[in-house]
């Protein structure tokens, strides 16, 4: 497992904790389950940076300036 710290608005944290308690699981398990539901286990990200093919010399020319958009889609 990899430890990750996230920041949540108070109301979202409260709602997530209530849901975890209702399900009888930890907040971490609730988050893992919800993330798996949007990207099932074993699937690969749809991002060209994560493909396992050799670089062919093409790609975005603004990678340094817009790395977050290219890596995370934001």
BALOBA-1460 file (C-alpha; in Angstrom, 3 decimals):
// residues 74
<rec num="1" residu="x" x="0.000" y="0.000" z="0.000"/>
<rec num="2" residu="x" x="1.011" y="3.578" z="-0.570"/>
<rec num="3" residu="x" x="0.164" y="6.225" z="2.008"/>
<rec num="4" residu="x" x="-1.523" y="9.297" z="0.543"/>
<rec num="5" residu="x" x="-2.706" y="12.474" z="2.204"/>
<rec num="6" residu="x" x="-5.735" y="14.258" z="0.766"/>
<rec num="7" residu="x" x="-7.547" y="17.411" z="1.800"/>
<rec num="8" residu="x" x="-11.341" y="17.309" z="1.940"/>
<rec num="9" residu="x" x="-13.865" y="20.025" z="2.691"/>
<rec num="10" residu="x" x="-15.411" y="19.505" z="6.130"/>
<rec num="11" residu="x" x="-18.829" y="18.559" z="4.787"/>
<rec num="12" residu="x" x="-17.418" y="15.984" z="2.356"/>
<rec num="13" residu="x" x="-15.229" y="14.468" z="5.091"/>
<rec num="14" residu="x" x="-18.207" y="14.289" z="7.448"/>
<rec num="15" residu="x" x="-20.393" y="12.626" z="4.803"/>
<rec num="16" residu="x" x="-17.651" y="10.134" z="3.899"/>
<rec num="17" residu="x" x="-17.088" y="9.208" z="7.552"/>
<rec num="18" residu="x" x="-20.811" y="8.677" z="8.065"/>
<rec num="19" residu="x" x="-20.978" y="6.435" z="4.996"/>
<rec num="20" residu="x" x="-17.956" y="4.437" z="6.172"/>
<rec num="21" residu="x" x="-19.550" y="3.958" z="9.600"/>
<rec num="22" residu="x" x="-22.846" y="2.944" z="7.992"/>
<rec num="23" residu="x" x="-21.016" y="0.310" z="5.929"/>
<rec num="24" residu="x" x="-18.853" y="-0.788" z="8.873"/>
<rec num="25" residu="x" x="-15.585" y="-0.008" z="7.084"/>
<rec num="26" residu="x" x="-12.746" y="2.466" z="7.473"/>
<rec num="27" residu="x" x="-12.662" y="5.760" z="5.621"/>
<rec num="28" residu="x" x="-9.638" y="4.453" z="3.696"/>
<rec num="29" residu="x" x="-11.565" y="1.375" z="2.564"/>
<rec num="30" residu="x" x="-14.509" y="3.528" z="1.482"/>
<rec num="31" residu="x" x="-12.197" y="5.660" z="-0.657"/>
<rec num="32" residu="x" x="-10.502" y="2.579" z="-2.159"/>
<rec num="33" residu="x" x="-13.883" y="1.050" z="-3.048"/>
<rec num="34" residu="x" x="-15.158" y="4.237" z="-4.632"/>
<rec num="35" residu="x" x="-11.979" y="4.668" z="-6.669"/>
<rec num="36" residu="x" x="-12.172" y="1.063" z="-7.869"/>
<rec num="37" residu="x" x="-15.756" y="1.662" z="-8.962"/>
<rec num="38" residu="x" x="-14.636" y="4.372" z="-11.386"/>
<rec num="39" residu="x" x="-11.535" y="2.491" z="-12.615"/>
<rec num="40" residu="x" x="-11.902" y="-1.250" z="-12.153"/>
<rec num="41" residu="x" x="-8.894" y="-3.233" z="-10.947"/>
<rec num="42" residu="x" x="-6.621" y="-4.285" z="-13.762"/>
<rec num="43" residu="x" x="-7.691" y="-1.540" z="-16.143"/>
<rec num="44" residu="x" x="-5.073" y="0.774" z="-17.532"/>
<rec num="45" residu="x" x="-5.247" y="4.559" z="-17.421"/>
<rec num="46" residu="x" x="-6.243" y="6.118" z="-20.726"/>
<rec num="47" residu="x" x="-3.189" y="8.346" z="-20.649"/>
<rec num="48" residu="x" x="-0.489" y="8.024" z="-23.326"/>
<rec num="49" residu="x" x="2.239" y="8.548" z="-20.713"/>
<rec num="50" residu="x" x="1.305" y="5.208" z="-19.136"/>
<rec num="51" residu="x" x="1.489" y="3.088" z="-22.270"/>
<rec num="52" residu="x" x="4.252" y="0.519" z="-22.599"/>
<rec num="53" residu="x" x="5.209" y="1.258" z="-26.184"/>
<rec num="54" residu="x" x="8.479" y="2.851" z="-27.273"/>
<rec num="55" residu="x" x="8.510" y="6.580" z="-27.924"/>
<rec num="56" residu="x" x="8.147" y="7.358" z="-31.614"/>
<rec num="57" residu="x" x="9.177" y="11.017" z="-31.388"/>
<rec num="58" residu="x" x="5.642" y="12.401" z="-31.417"/>
<rec num="59" residu="x" x="3.663" y="13.885" z="-28.593"/>
<rec num="60" residu="x" x="2.573" y="17.164" z="-27.099"/>
<rec num="61" residu="x" x="5.051" y="20.020" z="-27.376"/>
<rec num="62" residu="x" x="3.815" y="21.752" z="-24.207"/>
<rec num="63" residu="x" x="4.541" y="18.938" z="-21.735"/>
<rec num="64" residu="x" x="6.731" y="21.026" z="-19.405"/>
<rec num="65" residu="x" x="4.268" y="23.893" z="-19.191"/>
<rec num="66" residu="x" x="1.140" y="21.731" z="-18.905"/>
<rec num="67" residu="x" x="2.372" y="18.535" z="-17.264"/>
<rec num="68" residu="x" x="-0.559" y="18.289" z="-14.812"/>
<rec num="69" residu="x" x="-3.083" y="18.422" z="-17.665"/>
<rec num="70" residu="x" x="-1.205" y="15.768" z="-19.633"/>
<rec num="71" residu="x" x="-0.556" y="13.446" z="-16.672"/>
<rec num="72" residu="x" x="-3.734" y="13.852" z="-14.650"/>
<rec num="73" residu="x" x="-6.218" y="15.322" z="-17.075"/>
<rec num="74" residu="x" x="-6.715" y="18.458" z="-14.999"/>
